[in-house]
């Protein structure tokens, strides 16, 4: 049996188990056409194997990937680099689900910016499942990947000054996104960071990361994500090495010993989006770990968070923060927290 057939069979089994996993085996929704994709594979490029007629040429700001690690960067809508840049970090399983869900949702919503997926984990779906514990807990390597994300952001900002940059981190990629924000030089900011089911501890200190965002951090979480986030992070551990519920399951909350200033900053800049049956189920998101990748969900709930910054050319220096309403920790567990647009 061919490897592709095995992969499809495994993906089909996973679809049956989790119901909402947006792989090609589960959904007929295609990724954007190849004509919109600049797929950068430096190993092939150095060998002269890339065909100009099959793919657009790689754009200059994309840093070299590591051929020995099988790294790839994929860029959609390269002709819109001068409008803005959305950098997408997949979960610990690999990049395929992100290609089919987040990218398709953003393009369907008409996001007028370049979209890059950076495959930071070891392994690709479905074999990447074997690397999940390592990708989740390899602190030293994950910090290196966060610095690679910083290099991408800085290089884009040098070549396209004043254009908005957005980070989207799904699952383990949410931890990489936050760590990348922490590594940015003083005074350097992105427009926002959007976290979908992040695997950092629920009381992880986000203060350092928040200083590098103009509009704060948007966090989508679900207390119904029991098999993946609640169970796995309690047993294997969170990205930051804690055995507790992550912010992608119960939301982010200040520690008991947080100062009043830290609590005020958290309330003003961490915008929580708890899972809602009434507003999210209709987009095919049943509340589990993979529903965040549904194309219609991304187009409806994630894309609008990016659009305002893209409409501002150049972006304003200081944006008014939306007034935040906070739910308690226990209301987060029961899904009764407040949602913010």
Beta strands, then each sheet from edge to edge (+ up, - down):
strand 1: 37-40
strand 2: 73-76
strand 3: 85-89
strand 4: 114-118
strand 5: 165-170
strand 6: 192-196
strand 7: 217-221
strand 8: 270-274
sheet 1: 1+ 2- 4+ 3+ 5+ 6+ 7+ 8+
end
